[in-house]
Amino acid sequence: MKTEQAQHHSHHQADTCGCHDGHHHEHHHEHGEAPHHHEQGPITITTHDMSIVGSYAFSIEKKYDEAQLLLDQMLKQVAKEVENSGGIIGHIKAFLKADGESCMISITEEESNKRYLKAECCKVEGVAIVFGIEPEQLKSILTNAFKAYISQ
Amino acid sequence: MKIIVLGGFLGSGKTSVILQLAQYIAGRDPQKAGNVVILENEIGEVGVDDKLLQSTGYNVENLFSGCVCCTMSGELVIGLRKIMADFNPEIIIMEATGVAYPDNIRKTIIQSIPDADCGVICVTDAKRWKRLLRPMEMLLKDQLDVADVILVNKVDMVDQETLSDVEASIRTFNDSAQFFRVSAAETISPSVFDAMLGAGREA
C-alpha cells in the first residue's frame, strides 16, 4: 500500500517541467512525454503523478439493458477490489454505447426488401483512476473484472 | 474572451457542473450554444466525459492521455488557439483532469493568450472530503488555493454538521474565494453561475 507515500512528494523525473513551480507535484513518468505505459491491449495502465490510470475498451455481446447491468456490476467489483487492496478510488467510469437498431434495404426490382436488426453488441470505453496500489495490482483487478469480455 | 478553468479532485462533479453551466450560458436559444466551447482534458487513454458532453450538442474538444497542467501544456495552447480560430467563442470552459494543478493551467493560458480573462473554479466533494483529505492533502490544497470560486458539491449527500465541518476544513486552504454549496445532481442556482462567469476579472 502506498497511501502514506502519497503525502511525501518525492520526485522521480528530470526537473525540466514547469509544473514544479511553486507546488508539490510528484511524477513517475518522464516529462515532456506521454504518461508511462505499462501495457498494450484492451487494458492499458499508465501512471501520472500519484495516480494509477487503467484505461479499457471492450465489447459486451449483449443487448443494452443487460449490458448496462453487467457493466455496473463489473465496475462495482473493480471499486471493491481496489479498496480491499488498500487503494483509494479516484474515479472509475465508463461509457457504454449500443450500436442501436439497424436496417438493411435491398432492391432488385421495384419493391424494396428490408431486414431489421436489433443491436446485441455494446461497446465499453472507460478509465479507472486510483491511488495507493501498484500498477500491476490495478491491471490484475481490471483483468479479473472484465475477464469474460476482454478475450472476445 | 473568457476562459473558465474548472478544476477539482476526481469524481467531485466537474462534468455535472459543466453540463449545467453550458446550458445556463446558452439558455434556451440553440444559436447561443455556439458561443460556448468545452475543452475536456482527460488523463486516461480513452475519453469518457467528452462523450457525455457531446451528446448534449455543445462544441466539445478533447485532449486526452495526459494532463495539460504539465505534460500537455503545449497541447493546451495549441488546442485553445484552434478553438479560437474555428469557433471564436465568447467563453471556453476547460475541464481539467482530477489530478491537475489549475494554477499551472492559468499560468500557461495567461502567458500564451495574454488577452484572455481566465478564472479558476474548484469543485469539491463534500461526501468524500474527510476521507480524501489525509492521503490527498497536497493535491487538494494546491487545487484549492488558487481558486476564485469554490463549489462545495454533493451537499445533498451529507448532514448539516458534516457539511459545516467540511466547509471549515476547505476554508483552511482558501478563505478568500467565493463559496457556494451546491448539488450538481439538482438545479444549481443562477447566482452560482454568475459568480463562475465573473471569476478572474480582478485576478
Interface residues (C-beta under 8 A of the other chain):
Chain A: T3 E4 A6 Q7 H9 C17 G18 C19 D21 G22 H23 H24 H25 H27 H29 H31 G32 E33 A34 P35 T44 T46 H48 D49 M50 S51 V53 G54 S55 Y56 A57 I88 I89 G90 H91 K93 A94 F95 K97 E125 G126 V127 I129 F131 G132
Chain B: F9 L10 G11 E42 I43 G44 E45 V46 G47 V48 D49 K51 L52 S65 G66 C67 C69 C70 T71 S73 G98 V99 Y101 D103 N104 K107 L132 R134 P135 M136 E137 M138 L139 D142
